[in-house]
Amino acid sequence: MKTNTAYQEKSKEELLALLAEKDSHITQQSQQIDTLSELLRIYRHRQFGNKSEIIPAEQLGIFNEAELPKNAAAIIEADEEIHIVAHTRKKSPGRKALPADLPREQHIHDLPEEEKICACGKELTHIKDETCEQLEIIPAKVYVIQHVRKKYACKHCEETIKTAVMPAQPIPRSIASPGLLSHVLVSKFQDHLPLHRQEQMLRRIGIDIPRATLCLWVIRSASLFEPMMRLMHKNILAYDIAYSDETTAQVLKDPNKGVKSKKYMWLFAGGAPDKFCFYYRYHYSRSHDVALEFFTGYKGYIHCDGFPGYDTLAAKSADIKLSGCMYHVRRKFVEIIKTFQAKEGVAHDVVKYIAKLAKIEEEIKKLNYTERFDIRIEKAKPVLDELHAYLIAVYPRVLPKSPLGQAVSYTLNQWPKLITYLSDGRLENNNNRSERAIKPFVIGRKGWMFSDSVAGAEAGAIIFSLVETCKYHEVEPYDWFRYALQQLPLCQSDAEVESLMPFNIDKALLHR
Protein backbone atom coordinates (compact mmCIF):
# COMPACT_ATOMS: atom_id res chain seq x y z
CA MET A 1 0.00 0.00 0.00
CA LYS A 2 1.47 3.29 -1.08
CA THR A 3 1.40 6.31 1.19
CA ASN A 4 0.83 9.90 0.13
CA THR A 5 4.32 11.32 -0.37
CA ALA A 6 3.07 14.91 -0.07
CA TYR A 7 1.87 14.37 3.48
CA GLN A 8 4.92 12.26 4.35
CA GLU A 9 7.05 15.32 3.73
CA LYS A 10 5.02 17.42 6.17
CA SER A 11 5.61 17.27 9.86
CA LYS A 12 2.83 16.74 12.36
CA GLU A 13 3.08 20.40 13.46
CA GLU A 14 2.61 21.64 9.92
CA LEU A 15 -0.47 19.47 9.45
CA LEU A 16 -1.99 20.75 12.70
CA ALA A 17 -1.25 24.34 11.66
CA LEU A 18 -2.91 23.71 8.30
CA LEU A 19 -6.00 22.27 9.99
CA ALA A 20 -6.15 25.21 12.41
CA GLU A 21 -5.99 27.64 9.50
CA LYS A 22 -8.81 25.85 7.72
CA ASP A 23 -10.88 25.77 10.90
CA SER A 24 -10.33 29.50 11.35
CA HIS A 25 -11.33 30.13 7.75
CA ILE A 26 -14.49 28.04 8.19
CA THR A 27 -15.33 29.92 11.40
CA GLN A 28 -14.93 33.29 9.68
CA GLN A 29 -17.12 32.16 6.79
CA SER A 30 -19.73 30.86 9.21
CA GLN A 31 -19.76 34.18 11.07
CA GLN A 32 -20.02 36.05 7.79
CA ILE A 33 -22.94 33.86 6.69
CA ASP A 34 -24.70 34.47 10.02
CA THR A 35 -24.14 38.24 9.74
CA LEU A 36 -25.39 38.40 6.16
CA SER A 37 -28.40 36.26 7.06
CA GLU A 38 -29.27 38.65 9.90
CA LEU A 39 -28.88 41.67 7.64
CA LEU A 40 -31.06 40.02 5.00
CA ARG A 41 -33.80 39.44 7.57
CA ILE A 42 -33.60 43.05 8.71
CA TYR A 43 -33.75 44.41 5.15
CA ARG A 44 -36.71 42.17 4.35
CA HIS A 45 -38.45 43.35 7.51
CA ARG A 46 -37.80 46.99 6.56
CA GLN A 47 -39.28 46.38 3.12
CA PHE A 48 -42.24 44.16 3.96
CA GLY A 49 -42.65 44.14 7.76
CA ASN A 50 -44.78 46.21 10.09
CA LYS A 51 -43.32 49.71 10.48
CA SER A 52 -44.68 50.17 14.01
CA GLU A 53 -42.09 50.11 16.79
CA ILE A 54 -44.49 48.54 19.30
CA ILE A 55 -43.04 45.27 20.61
CA PRO A 56 -45.49 42.33 20.99
CA ALA A 57 -45.84 41.05 24.55
CA GLU A 58 -45.22 37.42 23.62
CA GLN A 59 -42.45 36.48 21.24
CA LEU A 60 -40.66 33.30 20.20
CA GLY A 61 -36.93 33.04 20.86
CA ILE A 62 -34.81 32.51 17.77
CA PHE A 63 -31.38 33.20 19.23
CA ASN A 64 -30.25 33.10 22.84
CA GLU A 65 -28.24 35.88 24.43
CA ALA A 66 -28.77 34.74 28.02
CA GLU A 67 -25.09 34.14 28.48
CA LEU A 68 -24.34 37.84 27.98
CA PRO A 69 -24.00 39.94 31.15
CA LYS A 70 -27.03 41.91 32.27
CA ASN A 71 -28.20 43.72 35.37
CA ALA A 72 -31.80 42.56 35.67
CA ALA A 73 -32.44 44.32 38.97
CA ALA A 74 -31.78 47.73 37.41
CA ILE A 75 -34.33 47.30 34.62
CA ILE A 76 -36.98 45.06 36.12
CA GLU A 77 -39.26 48.03 36.83
CA ALA A 78 -39.02 49.43 33.31
CA ASP A 79 -42.06 49.12 31.09
CA GLU A 80 -41.87 47.13 27.87
CA GLU A 81 -43.03 50.10 25.83
CA ILE A 82 -42.71 53.87 25.84
CA HIS A 83 -46.09 55.45 26.55
CA ILE A 84 -46.31 59.20 26.00
CA VAL A 85 -49.52 60.75 27.31
CA ALA A 86 -49.52 63.58 24.77
CA HIS A 87 -49.74 61.07 21.93
CA THR A 88 -52.19 58.60 23.50
CA ARG A 89 -55.53 58.55 21.74
CA LYS A 90 -58.51 58.57 24.10
CA LYS A 91 -61.63 56.91 22.83
CA SER A 92 -64.65 59.09 23.43
CA PRO A 93 -67.73 57.34 24.84
CA GLY A 94 -69.97 58.61 22.04
CA ARG A 95 -70.21 60.77 18.94
CA LYS A 96 -68.66 64.21 19.29
CA ALA A 97 -71.04 67.17 19.15
CA LEU A 98 -70.90 69.31 16.02
CA PRO A 99 -69.22 72.72 16.51
CA ALA A 100 -71.60 75.26 18.01
CA ASP A 101 -70.32 78.08 15.79
CA LEU A 102 -71.47 76.41 12.56
CA PRO A 103 -74.61 77.96 11.04
CA ARG A 104 -77.80 75.92 11.49
CA GLU A 105 -80.60 75.42 8.97
CA GLN A 106 -83.77 73.97 10.47
CA HIS A 107 -85.90 71.44 8.62
CA ILE A 108 -89.12 71.14 10.62
CA HIS A 109 -91.06 67.87 10.35
CA ASP A 110 -94.65 67.93 11.59
CA LEU A 111 -97.51 65.43 11.76
CA PRO A 112 -100.25 65.63 9.16
CA GLU A 113 -103.35 67.41 10.46
CA GLU A 114 -105.41 64.21 10.51
CA GLU A 115 -102.83 62.52 12.78
CA LYS A 116 -103.02 65.31 15.36
CA ILE A 117 -106.39 63.91 16.57
CA CYS A 118 -106.34 61.32 19.36
CA ALA A 119 -108.36 58.10 19.17
CA CYS A 120 -110.56 59.59 21.92
CA GLY A 121 -111.49 62.44 19.60
CA LYS A 122 -109.53 65.21 21.32
CA GLU A 123 -106.77 67.30 19.63
CA LEU A 124 -103.15 66.41 20.51
CA THR A 125 -101.07 69.06 22.31
CA HIS A 126 -97.50 69.88 21.26
CA ILE A 127 -95.26 69.17 24.26
CA LYS A 128 -91.68 69.36 22.93
CA ASP A 129 -89.38 68.98 19.93
CA GLU A 130 -86.91 66.18 19.36
CA THR A 131 -83.86 67.43 17.50
CA CYS A 132 -81.10 65.51 15.73
CA GLU A 133 -78.34 67.03 13.62
CA GLN A 134 -76.67 66.10 10.34
CA LEU A 135 -73.59 67.72 8.87
CA GLU A 136 -74.03 69.06 5.36
CA ILE A 137 -71.30 70.30 3.03
CA ILE A 138 -71.49 72.41 -0.11
CA PRO A 139 -68.64 72.44 -2.66
CA ALA A 140 -66.24 75.38 -2.56
CA LYS A 141 -67.84 78.71 -3.22
CA VAL A 142 -66.15 80.38 -6.16
CA TYR A 143 -66.84 83.92 -7.23
CA VAL A 144 -65.13 86.73 -9.12
CA ILE A 145 -63.89 89.88 -7.41
CA GLN A 146 -64.25 92.91 -9.65
CA HIS A 147 -61.92 95.79 -8.87
CA VAL A 148 -63.64 98.92 -10.17
CA ARG A 149 -61.27 101.89 -10.30
CA LYS A 150 -63.09 105.19 -10.47
CA LYS A 151 -61.70 107.64 -13.05
CA TYR A 152 -62.20 111.40 -12.90
CA ALA A 153 -61.52 114.21 -15.36
CA CYS A 154 -61.73 118.01 -15.29
CA LYS A 155 -64.29 119.19 -17.82
CA HIS A 156 -63.27 122.81 -17.34
CA CYS A 157 -59.64 122.66 -18.51
CA GLU A 158 -59.78 119.16 -19.95
CA GLU A 159 -56.19 118.56 -18.85
CA THR A 160 -56.50 116.58 -15.59
CA ILE A 161 -57.47 112.89 -15.42
CA LYS A 162 -57.16 110.88 -12.19
CA THR A 163 -57.85 107.20 -11.55
CA ALA A 164 -58.21 105.49 -8.17
CA VAL A 165 -55.14 103.46 -7.24
CA MET A 166 -55.45 99.67 -7.33
CA PRO A 167 -54.51 98.11 -3.96
CA ALA A 168 -51.22 96.23 -4.07
CA GLN A 169 -51.75 92.57 -4.96
CA PRO A 170 -49.62 89.49 -4.14
CA ILE A 171 -49.11 88.81 -7.85
CA PRO A 172 -49.71 91.93 -9.98
CA ARG A 173 -51.90 91.54 -13.08
CA SER A 174 -52.88 88.03 -12.00
CA ILE A 175 -56.37 86.58 -11.63
CA ALA A 176 -55.31 84.93 -8.35
CA SER A 177 -56.67 86.57 -5.21
CA PRO A 178 -55.04 86.05 -1.77
CA GLY A 179 -57.80 83.56 -0.93
CA LEU A 180 -57.18 81.46 -4.05
CA LEU A 181 -53.41 81.51 -3.55
CA SER A 182 -53.88 80.44 0.07
CA HIS A 183 -56.13 77.60 -1.02
CA VAL A 184 -53.55 76.34 -3.51
CA LEU A 185 -50.67 76.57 -1.00
CA VAL A 186 -52.50 74.89 1.85
CA SER A 187 -53.95 72.18 -0.39
CA LYS A 188 -50.50 71.16 -1.56
CA PHE A 189 -48.25 71.74 1.44
CA GLN A 190 -50.63 70.90 4.27
CA ASP A 191 -53.12 68.53 2.65
CA HIS A 192 -50.51 67.04 0.26
CA LEU A 193 -52.68 67.50 -2.83
CA PRO A 194 -50.51 67.66 -5.98
CA LEU A 195 -51.10 70.56 -8.35
CA HIS A 196 -52.27 68.34 -11.19
CA ARG A 197 -55.13 67.12 -8.97
CA GLN A 198 -55.99 70.68 -8.01
CA GLU A 199 -56.10 71.45 -11.72
CA GLN A 200 -58.62 68.64 -12.21
CA MET A 201 -60.73 69.75 -9.24
CA LEU A 202 -60.93 73.33 -10.55
CA ARG A 203 -61.86 72.05 -13.98
CA ARG A 204 -64.81 70.12 -12.51
CA ILE A 205 -66.36 73.40 -11.36
CA GLY A 206 -65.77 75.05 -14.72
CA ILE A 207 -62.48 76.86 -14.09
CA ASP A 208 -59.57 76.04 -16.38
CA ILE A 209 -56.25 76.95 -14.76
CA PRO A 210 -53.26 75.03 -16.19
CA ARG A 211 -50.87 73.30 -13.84
CA ALA A 212 -48.02 75.47 -15.10
CA THR A 213 -49.91 78.54 -13.90
CA LEU A 214 -50.46 76.98 -10.48
CA CYS A 215 -46.73 76.24 -10.27
CA LEU A 216 -45.92 79.84 -11.13
CA TRP A 217 -48.32 81.06 -8.44
CA VAL A 218 -46.62 78.90 -5.82
CA ILE A 219 -43.16 80.21 -6.75
CA ARG A 220 -44.30 83.84 -6.90
CA SER A 221 -46.11 83.53 -3.57
CA ALA A 222 -43.07 81.96 -1.92
CA SER A 223 -40.89 84.85 -3.08
CA LEU A 224 -43.10 87.23 -1.06
CA PHE A 225 -42.24 85.31 2.12
CA GLU A 226 -38.45 85.46 1.68
CA PRO A 227 -38.12 88.42 4.11
CA MET A 228 -39.92 86.30 6.70
CA MET A 229 -37.48 83.45 6.16
CA ARG A 230 -34.55 85.76 6.85
CA LEU A 231 -36.21 86.86 10.09
CA MET A 232 -36.88 83.22 11.06
CA HIS A 233 -33.22 82.41 10.43
CA LYS A 234 -32.13 85.23 12.74
CA ASN A 235 -34.68 84.11 15.29
CA ILE A 236 -33.27 80.56 15.39
CA LEU A 237 -29.67 81.79 15.73
CA ALA A 238 -30.62 84.18 18.54
CA TYR A 239 -31.66 81.37 20.90
CA ASP A 240 -29.21 78.80 22.29
CA ILE A 241 -31.26 75.63 21.61
CA ALA A 242 -31.89 74.43 18.06
CA TYR A 243 -32.86 71.30 16.13
CA SER A 244 -31.70 69.85 12.84
CA ASP A 245 -32.65 66.98 10.54
CA GLU A 246 -32.68 66.15 6.85
CA THR A 247 -34.39 63.83 4.37
CA THR A 248 -34.09 63.04 0.68
CA ALA A 249 -35.84 65.08 -2.00
CA GLN A 250 -36.12 64.37 -5.71
CA VAL A 251 -35.52 67.35 -8.02
CA LEU A 252 -35.37 66.64 -11.73
CA LYS A 253 -33.61 69.73 -13.06
CA ASP A 254 -30.84 70.54 -10.61
CA PRO A 255 -27.72 71.63 -12.52
CA ASN A 256 -25.47 70.41 -9.69
CA LYS A 257 -26.61 66.78 -9.80
CA GLY A 258 -28.26 64.33 -12.17
CA VAL A 259 -31.87 63.21 -12.05
CA LYS A 260 -31.13 59.95 -10.21
CA SER A 261 -28.84 61.51 -7.61
CA LYS A 262 -30.12 62.13 -4.11
CA LYS A 263 -30.85 65.67 -3.06
CA TYR A 264 -31.91 66.79 0.38
CA MET A 265 -34.48 68.84 2.23
CA TRP A 266 -32.92 70.14 5.44
CA LEU A 267 -34.93 71.18 8.46
CA PHE A 268 -33.68 73.59 11.09
CA ALA A 269 -35.81 74.64 14.04
CA GLY A 270 -35.40 76.79 17.12
CA GLY A 271 -36.06 80.13 18.71
CA ALA A 272 -37.43 81.13 22.08
CA PRO A 273 -40.47 79.05 23.16
CA ASP A 274 -42.92 81.84 22.32
CA LYS A 275 -41.26 82.44 18.92
CA PHE A 276 -40.34 78.90 17.95
CA CYS A 277 -40.19 78.33 14.20
CA PHE A 278 -39.30 75.73 11.58
CA TYR A 279 -37.00 76.51 8.67
CA TYR A 280 -36.80 74.17 5.65
CA ARG A 281 -33.97 74.55 3.18
CA TYR A 282 -33.40 72.63 -0.07
CA HIS A 283 -29.86 71.67 -1.04
CA TYR A 284 -28.43 69.19 -3.50
CA SER A 285 -25.88 68.01 -0.93
CA ARG A 286 -25.89 66.36 2.50
CA SER A 287 -22.54 67.88 3.31
CA HIS A 288 -21.93 69.37 6.74
CA ASP A 289 -21.28 72.65 4.91
CA VAL A 290 -25.06 73.15 4.63
CA ALA A 291 -25.53 73.07 8.40
CA LEU A 292 -22.29 74.99 8.91
CA GLU A 293 -23.53 77.81 6.67
CA PHE A 294 -26.90 77.96 8.41
CA PHE A 295 -25.41 77.95 11.92
CA THR A 296 -22.69 80.52 11.22
CA GLY A 297 -22.24 82.54 14.40
CA TYR A 298 -24.52 80.26 16.41
CA LYS A 299 -23.73 79.53 20.06
CA GLY A 300 -25.62 76.79 21.85
CA TYR A 301 -27.00 73.26 21.63
CA ILE A 302 -28.23 71.45 18.53
CA HIS A 303 -30.53 68.43 18.81
CA CYS A 304 -29.61 66.02 16.03
CA ASP A 305 -29.28 62.35 15.07
CA GLY A 306 -26.10 60.36 14.50
CA PHE A 307 -25.26 61.76 11.04
CA PRO A 308 -21.45 62.31 11.03
CA GLY A 309 -21.87 65.71 9.36
CA TYR A 310 -23.05 67.17 12.68
CA ASP A 311 -19.87 65.93 14.39
CA THR A 312 -17.85 67.79 11.77
CA LEU A 313 -20.00 70.87 12.36
CA ALA A 314 -19.32 70.75 16.12
CA ALA A 315 -15.60 70.14 15.51
CA LYS A 316 -15.39 73.32 13.42
CA SER A 317 -17.25 75.47 15.93
CA ALA A 318 -16.31 75.35 19.60
CA ASP A 319 -19.52 77.20 20.48
CA ILE A 320 -21.77 74.35 19.30
CA LYS A 321 -22.66 71.35 21.48
CA LEU A 322 -24.59 68.39 20.09
CA SER A 323 -27.47 66.69 21.89
CA GLY A 324 -28.20 63.19 20.61
CA CYS A 325 -31.42 61.26 20.14
CA MET A 326 -32.10 58.32 22.46
CA TYR A 327 -35.01 57.16 20.31
CA HIS A 328 -32.74 56.69 17.30
CA VAL A 329 -30.83 54.28 19.52
CA ARG A 330 -34.04 52.57 20.58
CA ARG A 331 -35.13 52.15 16.97
CA LYS A 332 -32.07 50.06 16.14
CA PHE A 333 -32.68 47.63 19.01
CA VAL A 334 -36.44 47.45 18.39
CA GLU A 335 -35.71 46.47 14.80
CA ILE A 336 -33.59 43.58 16.05
CA ILE A 337 -36.32 42.43 18.45
CA LYS A 338 -39.02 42.56 15.79
CA THR A 339 -36.92 40.92 13.10
CA PHE A 340 -35.67 38.00 15.19
CA GLN A 341 -38.68 37.72 17.51
CA ALA A 342 -36.41 37.51 20.56
CA LYS A 343 -38.03 37.00 23.97
CA GLU A 344 -35.01 38.22 25.90
CA GLY A 345 -31.45 39.40 25.41
CA VAL A 346 -29.39 42.52 24.96
CA ALA A 347 -31.86 44.28 22.63
CA HIS A 348 -34.70 43.81 25.11
CA ASP A 349 -32.57 45.03 28.00
CA VAL A 350 -31.52 48.21 26.20
CA VAL A 351 -35.13 48.97 25.23
CA LYS A 352 -36.14 48.57 28.89
CA TYR A 353 -33.45 50.98 30.00
CA ILE A 354 -34.67 53.54 27.44
CA ALA A 355 -38.27 52.98 28.55
CA LYS A 356 -37.22 53.78 32.10
CA LEU A 357 -35.61 57.02 30.91
CA ALA A 358 -38.73 57.90 28.92
CA LYS A 359 -40.89 57.34 31.99
CA ILE A 360 -38.76 59.83 33.92
CA GLU A 361 -39.12 62.39 31.10
CA GLU A 362 -42.88 61.90 31.06
CA GLU A 363 -43.11 62.54 34.79
CA ILE A 364 -41.11 65.80 34.66
CA LYS A 365 -42.28 67.34 31.37
CA LYS A 366 -44.63 69.82 33.10
CA LEU A 367 -42.02 70.99 35.61
CA ASN A 368 -39.83 74.06 35.18
CA TYR A 369 -36.32 73.76 33.79
CA THR A 370 -34.55 73.89 37.16
CA GLU A 371 -36.69 71.09 38.57
CA ARG A 372 -36.13 69.00 35.45
CA PHE A 373 -32.37 69.40 35.78
CA ASP A 374 -32.37 68.31 39.43
CA ILE A 375 -34.59 65.26 38.87
CA ARG A 376 -32.57 64.15 35.84
CA ILE A 377 -29.37 64.22 37.89
CA GLU A 378 -31.09 62.31 40.67
CA LYS A 379 -32.99 59.70 38.63
CA ALA A 380 -31.90 59.64 34.98
CA LYS A 381 -28.13 59.82 35.44
CA PRO A 382 -27.92 56.53 37.44
CA VAL A 383 -29.94 54.75 34.74
CA LEU A 384 -27.67 56.14 32.03
CA ASP A 385 -24.58 55.08 33.96
CA GLU A 386 -25.95 51.53 34.29
CA LEU A 387 -26.83 51.40 30.60
CA HIS A 388 -23.37 52.61 29.63
CA ALA A 389 -21.63 50.04 31.85
CA TYR A 390 -23.91 47.32 30.48
CA LEU A 391 -23.09 48.17 26.85
CA ILE A 392 -19.36 48.27 27.57
CA ALA A 393 -19.59 44.78 29.09
CA VAL A 394 -21.62 43.49 26.15
CA TYR A 395 -19.51 45.00 23.38
CA PRO A 396 -16.64 42.43 23.38
CA ARG A 397 -19.10 39.54 23.18
CA VAL A 398 -21.06 40.53 20.08
CA LEU A 399 -19.96 40.26 16.47
CA PRO A 400 -18.94 43.77 15.33
CA LYS A 401 -20.61 43.48 11.92
CA SER A 402 -23.83 41.87 13.15
CA PRO A 403 -26.94 44.05 13.55
CA LEU A 404 -26.65 43.80 17.32
CA GLY A 405 -22.95 44.65 17.22
CA GLN A 406 -23.62 47.67 15.02
CA ALA A 407 -26.42 48.86 17.33
CA VAL A 408 -24.20 48.56 20.41
CA SER A 409 -21.30 50.27 18.61
CA TYR A 410 -23.58 53.10 17.42
CA THR A 411 -24.85 53.70 20.95
CA LEU A 412 -21.37 53.81 22.46
CA ASN A 413 -20.11 56.15 19.73
CA GLN A 414 -23.07 58.47 20.31
CA TRP A 415 -22.80 58.36 24.09
CA PRO A 416 -21.28 61.84 24.68
CA LYS A 417 -24.19 63.33 22.73
CA LEU A 418 -26.80 61.11 24.40
CA ILE A 419 -25.96 62.44 27.87
CA THR A 420 -25.74 66.12 26.86
CA TYR A 421 -29.35 66.70 27.90
CA LEU A 422 -28.31 66.21 31.53
CA SER A 423 -26.47 69.54 31.43
CA ASP A 424 -29.54 71.76 30.85
CA GLY A 425 -33.13 71.29 31.93
CA ARG A 426 -34.40 72.88 28.71
CA LEU A 427 -32.92 70.14 26.54
CA GLU A 428 -34.65 66.95 25.41
CA ASN A 429 -33.18 63.45 25.20
CA ASN A 430 -34.42 63.03 21.63
CA ASN A 431 -34.80 64.80 18.31
CA ASN A 432 -38.49 63.98 17.94
CA ARG A 433 -39.52 67.61 17.50
CA SER A 434 -37.72 67.95 14.18
CA GLU A 435 -38.64 64.37 13.22
CA ARG A 436 -42.33 65.23 13.59
CA ALA A 437 -41.87 68.46 11.64
CA ILE A 438 -40.12 66.77 8.72
CA LYS A 439 -42.71 64.00 8.50
CA PRO A 440 -45.29 66.16 6.65
CA PHE A 441 -42.72 66.70 3.89
CA VAL A 442 -42.14 62.93 3.69
CA ILE A 443 -45.89 62.30 3.46
CA GLY A 444 -46.29 64.98 0.80
CA ARG A 445 -43.36 63.56 -1.14
CA LYS A 446 -45.29 60.31 -1.58
CA GLY A 447 -48.07 62.24 -3.31
CA TRP A 448 -46.25 64.62 -5.63
CA MET A 449 -43.07 62.47 -5.79
CA PHE A 450 -40.66 65.15 -7.05
CA SER A 451 -40.06 68.81 -7.84
CA ASP A 452 -39.34 69.71 -11.41
CA SER A 453 -36.89 72.54 -10.72
CA VAL A 454 -34.73 74.00 -7.97
CA ALA A 455 -37.05 77.04 -7.85
CA GLY A 456 -39.98 74.73 -7.12
CA ALA A 457 -38.09 72.90 -4.37
CA GLU A 458 -37.00 76.17 -2.75
CA ALA A 459 -40.56 77.52 -2.92
CA GLY A 460 -41.82 74.34 -1.30
CA ALA A 461 -39.25 74.72 1.48
CA ILE A 462 -40.54 78.22 2.25
CA ILE A 463 -44.21 77.25 2.32
CA PHE A 464 -43.53 74.12 4.40
CA SER A 465 -41.65 76.29 6.90
CA LEU A 466 -44.60 78.62 7.33
CA VAL A 467 -47.22 75.86 7.45
CA GLU A 468 -45.37 73.99 10.22
CA THR A 469 -44.74 77.19 12.16
CA CYS A 470 -48.45 78.06 11.96
CA LYS A 471 -49.42 74.61 13.19
CA TYR A 472 -46.98 74.83 16.10
CA HIS A 473 -48.52 78.11 17.28
CA GLU A 474 -52.10 76.88 16.68
CA VAL A 475 -52.76 79.31 13.86
CA GLU A 476 -54.96 78.08 11.01
CA PRO A 477 -52.61 78.08 7.95
CA TYR A 478 -55.27 79.06 5.40
CA ASP A 479 -56.44 82.07 7.42
CA TRP A 480 -52.86 83.15 8.06
CA PHE A 481 -51.73 82.84 4.41
CA ARG A 482 -54.79 84.74 3.22
CA TYR A 483 -54.15 87.64 5.60
CA ALA A 484 -50.37 87.65 5.12
CA LEU A 485 -50.67 87.70 1.32
CA GLN A 486 -52.94 90.73 1.59
CA GLN A 487 -50.56 92.62 3.89
CA LEU A 488 -47.08 91.70 2.65
CA PRO A 489 -47.25 93.81 -0.54
CA LEU A 490 -47.95 96.81 1.73
CA CYS A 491 -45.05 96.25 4.15
CA GLN A 492 -42.25 98.82 4.07
CA SER A 493 -39.95 97.55 6.87
CA ASP A 494 -38.77 94.40 8.63
CA ALA A 495 -40.78 95.42 11.70
CA GLU A 496 -44.00 95.35 9.67
CA VAL A 497 -43.07 91.96 8.22
CA GLU A 498 -42.20 90.62 11.67
CA SER A 499 -45.60 91.66 13.01
CA LEU A 500 -47.17 89.23 10.49
CA MET A 501 -45.19 86.20 11.69
CA PRO A 502 -47.41 83.34 12.90
CA PHE A 503 -46.20 83.75 16.49
CA ASN A 504 -46.78 87.54 16.46
CA ILE A 505 -50.03 87.81 14.55
CA ASP A 506 -53.20 88.93 16.29
CA LYS A 507 -55.52 85.99 15.61
CA ALA A 508 -58.54 88.29 15.65
CA LEU A 509 -57.25 89.87 12.42
CA LEU A 510 -57.41 86.55 10.58
CA HIS A 511 -61.21 86.31 10.71
CA ARG A 512 -62.12 89.76 9.43
URZI-V662204 format. One record per helix or strand of 2 or more residues. SS is the DSSP state (alpha for helix, beta for strand). FROM is the first residue (numbers start at 1). TO is the last residue. If there is no record, write none. Layout:
BEGIN
((SS/FROM/TO) (SS/FROM/TO))
END
This chain:
BEGIN
((alpha/5/8) (alpha/12/48) (alpha/72/75) (alpha/85/87) (alpha/113/116) (beta/151/153) (beta/161/163) (alpha/178/189) (alpha/195/204) (alpha/211/224) (alpha/226/238) (beta/241/249) (beta/251/253) (beta/263/270) (alpha/273/275) (beta/277/283) (alpha/288/294) (beta/300/303) (alpha/308/316) (beta/320/323) (alpha/326/340) (alpha/346/364) (alpha/369/395) (alpha/403/418) (alpha/420/423) (alpha/432/448) (beta/451/453) (alpha/454/472) (alpha/477/488) (alpha/494/498) (alpha/507/511))
END
